[in-house]
Amino acid sequence: MMFDVLILLAIGFGWGLRRGASVCATLCLPAIFPTIVEQKGGWKGGAKVALLFNLPRIVALTALGAVVGLAGFILHGSLSSLNETWIWSVGYILVGVLMLGYGAYVYATTTNRLEDIAEGIDCGKMTHPILGKLGFGTPRGKAGLLLWGTIVSLACVGETAIAVEGVIVGIIGSGSSVSAGTGALIGASAFLMFSIGAALPSLAIAAVGSSLVEREKREERLLQLTRAAAVIMIVVGIVLLVTTALSLM
């Protein structure tokens, strides 16, 4: 039983790492790049930004894992129907809207700033008179990072849960000595390992990126990189909205 649990934890971590290096990196990194550019603190600062962004997902997945483990003990069956619930589609729609809106805002402000620099105008940091007061709604502070991380977790929790749910239920169902508490602990541990694996790529890339950005002293280059991240956010937002709409038809 113990060996099976260790294998489960390794599988969860590996699947999470694969997910984090692909889909999760695409969703997370463009959104937090403007924050990485603005903050100071080298690689530690970048890692902290990524950690705050990933923290809600780690908590949500761990809690869901406990539910999956408990349900596997009680029902001895699959929870694959979770993959079809409407909440995951709502999550993708919210992420798409946020990416599209925030990407457009970042693109507009960085473009204006680049034009000012080209014309020799120094207006300092450009912010929208209304949006500039809604910092908590963008991933540029602790509250914003946690908020965005929570919304992004809605989009990925459902899909990622199904990846290890079947293995968890199989192990719990085959163990005659498994109690409800043990089942919940096994499920929570597996999903915790999954979420840690999913967070590691963005943590590493954010740390390296922040260290490199801190060495760049040319504002124009940083603005160009930020604008490129904004374009990626816009594209990701459009793709998420279109694909989610098609999947609901």
N, C-alpha and C positions, 0 to 999 in steps of 0.2 A: 504493500500500500504506500509506504513512504517513498519507495523508488518511483512508483507511478506519479506521485505528487511532484517529485523533483523533475521528472520528465515533463509534466504539465507546465511547471513554472518556466522551464527552459523553452518549451514550445511557445508559450505566451510571450515571453521576452523576444524571441526570434521573430514571431509574426508582428509584434509591435514595432520592432526595429525596421522591418521591411515596409510596414505601413508609414512609419515616420519619415523614412527616406524618400518616399514618393508623394503620396497624396497629402499627408500632413505638412510636409515641407512646402508644398505648393500653396496651401491655404494659409500657413502661419507666417512664413518669412516675408512675403511682400507687405503684409499688413503691419509688421513690427519694424520694418526697415527704416521708415522715417524716424521712429523713436530711437533706434540704434544710432542713427546719424546725429541726432540732437543731443543725446545723453553723453556724459563723460564717465570715464572709469575703466577704459580699456576692455579686455576680454571679460573681466568680472561683471562690468556693467551690461555688456551684451548678453551674457549668460543669465543675469538677473532678470532682464526684460523677457527673455524666452521662458524662464521658469515661471514668472508671474502669469504669462500667457497660457502656459500648459497646466498650471496648477488646478484650475477648475475641472479640466478633463481628467486629470489623475484622480481627483476626489470623486467625480461622477462615475468613472469606470470602476473604481474600487467598490463604491456603494452598490453599483449594479451587479458586480461580481458576487457580492454577498447575497443579493436577492436571487441570482441565478443558482448559486450553490444551495441555498435554502430550498428553493423550489425544486431543484433536482432531487433533494433528499425526500421532500414531501410527496412530489408527484411522480418521481422516477421517469420523467418524460422530457421532451424537448420544448424549448421556448422559442423555436425558430419563427413563430408568428410575430415575434417582436420586430423582425426585419421588415414587416409589411405595415407597421403602424404609421399613421400619418405624421406623427411628431418628427420623424426623421426628415420628411419632406419639408416640413415647416422650418426645421433647422437649416436645411440647404437654402431655402428661399431667403431666410433672414441673413445668412452669410452672404448670399449673392447680392442682396440689396445693400448691405453694409460695405462690401468690397467695391461695388459700383459707385456708391455715393462718396465714400472716403477716397477712393482712387481718383475720382473726378476732381474733388476738392484739392487733393495734394498736387495733382497735375496742374490745375489752374494756378495755385499759389506759387509753385516752383517755376512755372513758365513766366509768370509776372516778374518774379525775382530775377530770373535770368535776363529778361528784357531790360529791367532796370540797370543791371550790372553792365550790359552791353552799351547802354546809353550813358553810363557814368553816374547814375542816380543811386544814392545810398539811402534807402527808406527803411533799412533794418528788416527784421522779420515780418513778413506779410501774413496777416490773419483776417479772416472774414469777421465783420463787426458782430454777427450773431453766432456763427459757428465757433468763433474764437472763445466764446463764453461757455461752450458746451464741451470742454476738454474731457469731462468724464465719459463722454460718448465716443471718444476716439482712443485708440491704443497708445496714447502719449503720456499717460500717467498710470499710477498703480491701480486706481479704480477702473480706468478705461481698459487696461490690459486684462484685469480680472473679468470685466463685463464681456469683452470680446472673446476671451477664452471660454467663458460659460456658453455663449451663443454658438461658438464653433463646436463645442463638445456635443451640443444637440445634434449637429450634423453628422458627427462621426461615431457617437456612442452606439447607435443601432447597428450599423454595419460591422463595426469591430467586435461587437458582442457576439455575433453569430460565429465568428471565426474560431473562438475557443469554447463556446458554450457547449457544443456537442461532446467535446473531450471531457469537460468538467462533469457533465451529467453521467457520462459513461463510467468515470472513475468513482464517483459518489455512489452510483447505483450498484457497482460491483463490490463495494466494501461493506461487509456485514456489520463492522464495528463503527461505521460512520454515524455520528449523531447529527442533529439539526445544526448545532453550533459548529461542529467540525466541517459540515458541508458548506456553511456560510463562510467559514474561515478559508477553506480551500478555494472557493469561488473568488473571494475578495483578494486573496494572494495572487491567484492567476491573473486576474484583471489588473492588479497593481503592477505586476511584472510587465504585462502588455503595455500599460500606459507609460511606464518608465522607458521601455524600449521605443515607444512612439515619440517620446519627448526628446530622447538623446540626440537625434540628428539635428533638430532645430536648435537645441542648446549648443551643440558643437559649432554649427555654422554661424550662429549669432555671436558666439564668443570670438571666433576667428574673424568674422566680418567686422565686429566692433573694434578689434585690435588694429585691423588694417585701416578702417575709416579714421581712427584717431591719428594716424600718421599722415593722412591727407589734409593738407593745409589750404588747398585751392577750393574756395567756396563753389566756383562754377562746376567743378568736377563732382562735388558732393550733391549739388542740385541736380545735375544730369543723372546721377545714379538714383536719386530719390524719384525723379520723374519717370525713370525706367520702371522702378518698382510700382509707381502709380499706374502705368500702362498695364503691367501684369495684373494688378488688382482689378482694373476695369475689365480686362479680358476674362479673368477668372469669374468675376461677378456675372458677366453676360452668359458665359458657358453654364454656370450653375443654374441660373434662372431658366435658361432655355431647356437644358436637359431635364431639370426637375419638372417643368411644365409638361414636357413631352411624356415623362414617365407617369404623370397623373392622368393623362388622357386615355 
